[in-house]
Amino acid sequence: MTREITYSPSYTLVPTYECFNRCNYCNFRVDPGKGSLITTKQAQDQLNLLDRESVIEILILSGEVHPQSPARENWFTRIYELSKLSLQQGYLPHTNVGPLSKGEMSQLAKVNLSMGLMLEQVSQNLESTVHRYAPSKKVQLRLEQLELSGELRIPFTTGLLLGIGENQDSWWASLEAIASIWRKWGHIQEVILQPYSPQSSQDRAFDLNLLPDIVKNARQILPNQITIQIPPNLVTIPKILLACLEAGARDLGGIGPIDEVNPTYQHMPLQLLQETLQNAGWLLKPRLPIYPEYYHWLSADLQQAAFCRSAMVKTD
Ligand code: SF4
């Protein structure tokens, strides 16, 4: 019997690599003042190169500007414009740019099909280690963002970053926290289990052998309505990837030309991935960045955008 596993054909737009946080493990950021903000013309040029038939999601992923910085408004406006531009070009934007105020989040919800923010870990010990210089990684702030997105009825993606100095108790507590927020608002469509993957051999990678059991436990803790997502470029051993599917993972997340957060971990060619899965009895299917059960939360315009793409990719 063939079973189904989904992925989101995506392309990532990066408004800026500048970030006021300094997470110890980050391979993405540059110091404020050392980068630039993408122009809409540059974004348009990037979108023009895409194959409109095969790309569905535009992931807008950015370094963060401090909420009190004079640069915040400009940064936020550009993110809004990029979301709008993506929609105008027939793509479905999904924004993940760090914690937002209620006003910012509700503005972006008007031009995004879904949004996301990694919870990472609820262990507060990390606030004095890897997140010591990352004020926006405060656990309380992240939990508040999950609550806020629920209150605003935004279909949401969150997840755990595994192997940044937490202990196992933090894994289960993080999943419990997500489950409990979902029970209140019902808005979390998927949870990513992302193994920390160093870009140089000096740092210690998360032990991938642990992942299938974590997926299995996560499946017990999370409500069935939440899909568990595994990034296939980071789960580099096919046997482990397949074991994660057997344990309950059902989605492979966004697959595009480059993983901006883990640029040295390339996705294997889609056809090869499809064949690997097919040989183990899995059918890989494209999906939208919003799950059908949430369509009715969208404005009429966004619903229309989702229906259009849904018809094109025949995800059903
Ligand atoms: S918040 Fe994100 S981009 Fe900024 S330093 Fe941390 S991991 Fe890097």
Boltz pocket constraint, residues with backbone or C-beta under 6 A from the ligand:
constraints:
  - pocket:
      binder: B
      contacts: [[A, 17], [A, 19], [A, 20], [A, 21], [A, 22], [A, 23], [A, 26], [A, 27], [A, 28], [A, 29], [A, 62], [A, 63], [A, 64], [A, 134]]
      max_distance: 6.0
